[in-house]
Amino acid sequence: MIDVLYFAWVRERIGQPRERVETQATTVAELVEELRAREERYALAFSDISALRVALDQELSDFSAPLDGVREVAFFPPMTGG
């Protein structure tokens, strides 16, 4: 089981801030594919992953990263400075 957190418009599209996910995915990209296949709101939230960033256990990562040993995956749009 992995905790999946959603921030900003990702959270708005999915309709919840977090959930525990049972997954067979070995990479972040595979997890995204599993989530997309769930239902339309996930497909919409993950329709353009180039517009998303991911953190694994609170460390910025990328979509090809392995999930082995990961407890938390967070999806969020790129941050802008200010």
C-alpha positions as CSV (number, residue, x, y, z in Angstrom):
1,M,0.0,0.0,0.0
2,I,1.2,3.5,-0.9
3,D,-0.2,6.8,0.4
4,V,-0.9,9.0,-2.7
5,L,-1.3,12.8,-2.1
6,Y,-2.8,15.2,-4.5
7,F,-2.2,19.0,-4.5
8,A,-3.7,22.1,-6.2
9,W,-5.7,21.4,-9.3
10,V,-4.8,17.7,-9.2
11,R,-6.7,17.4,-5.9
12,E,-9.6,19.4,-7.3
13,R,-10.0,17.1,-10.3
14,I,-9.7,13.9,-8.3
15,G,-11.9,15.3,-5.5
16,Q,-9.8,14.2,-2.5
17,P,-6.5,15.2,-1.0
18,R,-5.1,11.7,-0.4
19,E,-5.8,8.0,-0.5
20,R,-4.1,4.7,0.2
21,V,-3.6,2.8,-3.0
22,E,-3.0,-0.9,-3.5
23,T,-0.7,-1.1,-6.5
24,Q,1.3,-3.5,-8.6
25,A,3.2,-0.6,-10.2
26,T,7.0,-0.7,-10.1
27,T,7.5,2.9,-11.2
28,V,5.7,6.2,-10.8
29,A,4.7,6.1,-14.5
30,E,3.1,2.7,-14.0
31,L,1.2,4.0,-11.0
32,V,-0.1,6.9,-13.1
33,E,-1.3,4.4,-15.7
34,E,-3.2,2.4,-13.0
35,L,-4.7,5.6,-11.6
36,R,-5.7,6.8,-15.1
37,A,-7.5,3.5,-15.7
38,R,-9.7,3.9,-12.6
39,E,-12.2,6.4,-13.8
40,E,-12.6,9.7,-15.8
41,R,-11.6,12.1,-13.0
42,Y,-8.2,10.3,-12.7
43,A,-7.8,10.2,-16.5
44,L,-8.5,14.0,-16.5
45,A,-6.1,14.8,-13.7
46,F,-3.2,12.7,-15.3
47,S,-4.0,13.6,-18.9
48,D,-0.8,15.6,-19.3
49,I,2.0,14.5,-16.9
50,S,4.3,17.0,-18.4
51,A,2.3,19.5,-16.4
52,L,2.9,17.6,-13.1
53,R,5.7,17.1,-10.7
54,V,6.1,14.1,-8.3
55,A,7.7,13.6,-5.0
56,L,8.6,10.3,-3.4
57,D,8.7,10.3,0.4
58,Q,8.9,14.1,0.2
59,E,11.9,14.1,-2.2
60,L,11.4,15.6,-5.7
61,S,11.6,12.8,-8.2
62,D,10.6,11.8,-11.8
63,F,8.0,9.6,-13.4
64,S,10.6,6.8,-14.2
65,A,11.6,6.5,-10.6
66,P,11.1,3.0,-9.0
67,L,8.5,2.7,-6.2
68,D,10.3,-0.1,-4.3
69,G,10.3,0.9,-0.6
70,V,8.4,4.1,-1.2
71,R,5.7,5.0,1.4
72,E,4.3,8.2,-0.1
73,V,3.8,9.6,-3.6
74,A,2.7,13.2,-4.0
75,F,1.5,14.8,-7.3
76,F,1.4,18.5,-7.8
77,P,1.8,21.2,-10.5
78,P,5.1,23.0,-10.9
79,M,5.7,25.6,-8.3
80,T,6.3,29.2,-9.3
81,G,8.5,31.5,-7.4
82,G,7.6,34.8,-5.9
